């Protein structure tokens, strides 16, 4: 009881209230491999939000004071927006970690599965194959190491495999492990059932790669259009329009700086979408 009281920080009461508003946070933390309770994670998010927001608000306030002489009311409104933006950005961390972990599991699962398959067909016991693949296959090896550790402490093989399969975000890894567990429980040949599910996963990954190659051309077209052509022509047209209406041929830095930042943001958004949508598999 004393130990639990010592772990409670300054923001614990607020974190406890906010954590109940995000009902799926516990599941996301578990699937992402983050060994924190929802309250502990929310407490860290609140603390980081305060420090990051204060730093950004001070920087923005100094820029606004020396460059634009903006009213204090605008700074308060911008500060509120910054706080909400930083808080929601930090809440994305479990989703980002979950997706990263899923990609790493999907990347190695076929090769690790084939390693297990070859070992089983050569007559090696299933436990020994798990021990052999518990290194060298990245995130998949870490999950198989959990299975090995559970079996060593006395958990039945089928139960250990199912428990690990339920705690991973990868449907491919979960499918492979569930197939192995089902084969063990029913007494069927593990190698034959594993070979069938690996062939099916390989075909699905090949289909996803082909779909990505078909989507890549329109994505590049949109990137060229909205990331390069439209901003360039837009600035030129805006300069020409301003020169006609006001007689000025140059924009002030106050106008050009937000335009430049917007163009940079669009560039990163397009590149991020292209990169995140690209499947990464070893098949």
N, C-alpha and C positions, 0 to 999 in steps of 0.2 A: 504493500500500500504506500509506504514511504517512497519506494522507487518510482511508482507511477506519478506521485505528486512532484517529484524532482524533475520529471520529464516535461511537465507542463510549463510552457513559456508564457510570456506576456500576452501573446495573441491567442492563447488557447481557448478562452470562452468564445471569442468571435469565430475562430476556426471551427469549433464544434458546431456552432449554429450554421455556418455556411456549408459545412460538409454534408449536412442533412439535405441541403437543397440540390445536391448533385448525387442522385441515387445510384448512378452507374460508375461513380468514381472508384469504388472499391474493386469492382470487376476490372476496370481499366488498369489500375495499379498492379493487380495480380497478373493479368495477361502481359503487361509491359515489363514484368520482372522487377518492379520497384518495391523494395522491401520496406514500405512505410504504410501506416494506417491512413485512412482518409483525413483524419484530424491532424496528424503529424504533417502530411503533405500540404494541407490547406494552411497550416500555421507557417510553414516555410514560404508558401506563395504570398501570404499577406506581408510577411517581413520583407521579402525581396521586392514586392510591389511598392512598399513605402520608400525604400532606399532608392530604387531605380526611378520612381516617379519624382521624388524630391530633386534628384540630380538633373533630370530632364527639364523640370519646371524652372529650376534656377538658370540653366543654360538658355532656355527659351526666353525667360524673363530678361536676362542680360542682353540678348540679341534684340528683343523688342524695344528695350529701353534705349539702347545706343543707336539703333537703326531707324525704327519707325515711331518711337515715342508713343507707343500704344497705351490706351487707358488700362487701369488696373482691373476693371471688370472683365476685359477680354482675357487677361492673364488668368483670372480665376476660372473662366469658362474653359480655356485651353487646358488648365491644370486638371479640371474634372475629367475632360476627355482623355488626357494622358493617363490618369489613374485607372480609368475603366479599360483603356486599351492595353496597358501593361498587365493588369490583372487577368484579363481574358487571354492575353498572349501566353502568360505563364501557365495558365490552365490547359493549354494545348500540349504541354510537355508529355503527359502520359500518352496522348494519342500519337504524338511523333515517335516516342519510344516504342509504342506498340507496333506501329507500321515498320519501323526500322528492324525490330526483332522478327516480325513476320517475313520481311524480305530476306533476312539472313537465313531463316529456317527454310524458306522456299528455295533459296539459292543452292543449298547443299543437300537437300533431302534425297534427291534421286541418286547421287553418287554414294552417299552414306547408306542408302537402302540397298544399292547394288553390292556394296561391300558386305553388308549383312547377308544378302542373298547368296553370294559366292561362298562365304564362310559356312553357311548352313548346308549348302549342297556338297561341300567338302567333308561334312560330318562333324563340324564343330558345334558344341552345345550353344544354345541361344544366349546364355549368360556370358559365355566367353566372347561371343560376337559383339555383345553390348560393351564389354570391357575393351575390346579391340577398336571399336568405333567411338569410344568416349574421348578420343583425342584425334585431331587432324581435320575435323569437319566443322569447325567454328561453333555457331550457336547450336547446331544439331548435336554435336558432341557434348555440349554442356547439359542438354536435356537428357541424353542417354546416360550421362554420368549421374544424374539424379535418379534414374531408374536403377542403376547399379547400386547406388548408396542405399536406396530403399530395400532392395533385395538383400543386401548384406546385413542390414539390421533386423531382418526377419519378416518383412512384408512379402506376401505371396507375389509371384512374378506377374500374374494377370492383374492383380490389384495395383501393383506398382506402375505397370505400363499404363493402365487406364487413368490413374491419378495424374501422371505426368502429361498424358495426352489432353486432359481436360484443362490444363493450366498453360496452354500455348495458343497464340493467336493464329497459327498457321493451320489451315484446313488440310494441307497436304501432309504435314507431319502428324497431325491428329489422325488422319485417315490411315496412314501407314501403321501407327502404333495400335490403333483400334483393331485393325485387321490382324496384326500379330496376336493381340490379346484374345480376339474371337477364335482364332485358330487354336491357340493353347487351350482355351476353355472347352472347345468342341472336340479336341483331339485330332484335328485335321493337320495336313502337312503344311507347316508354316512357310516353307520355301515356295511351294506352288502358289499359295494365296498371296504371298508377298510379291512374287514375280508378276502376278496379274495386276495388282494395284499399282506397282511401279510403272508398268507399261501404260496403264491408263493415265497416270499422272504425267508421264512424258508426252503423251499425245495432247493432253490438255495444255501443257506448257508450250508446245509447238504451235498450237492454235492461237494462244495469246500472243506469241511472238509475231505470227503472221498478221494478226489483227493490229498490232502496234505499227508494223511496217505500212499497213494501209492507212492508218490514221496520221502517220507522220507527215505526209505530203500536205494535207489541208492545214495541219498545225503550223508547219513552216510558212505556208502562205499567209495565214493570219498573223504570224509573227512579223513577217516582212511588211505586211500592210499596216498593222496597228502599232508595231514597235519601231518601225523605221520610216516608212513613206509618209503616213499621216502626220506624225510629229514634225518631220522636216518641212513638208509642204504647209502644214498648219502655221508654223512660225513665220515662214516666208509670206504667206497670205495675210497674217496678222500685222506684220511690219508694213506691207503694202497698204492695207486698209487704214492703219493708223497714220501713215504718211499722207493719205488722201484726206482723211477727216481732220487731222490736227496739224498737218504740215511737218510733223516730226518723223524722222527716219530711223530713230533709235529708241529702243526700250530701256527703261531704267533697270538697274540691278534688282530692284524689289520685284519687278514683274518677271524678269528672266530667270531668277533663281528658283521660284516655285515651278516654272515650266521645266527647267532642267531636272529638278528633283522628281517631277512627275514622269518624265521620259525615262529616267534611270529606274524608277519603280516599275514601270511597265516592262522594261527590258528584263529585270530580275523576275517578275511575275511570269512572263512567257517562258523564260529559260527554266524556272522552277517547275512549271506545269509540264514542260517537255521531259525534264529529267525525272520527275516523280511518276510519270505515266509509263516510263520505259520498264518493261519486265526484265528481271535479271535472274537467269536460271543457268545451272550447269546441267545440260542434258546430252 
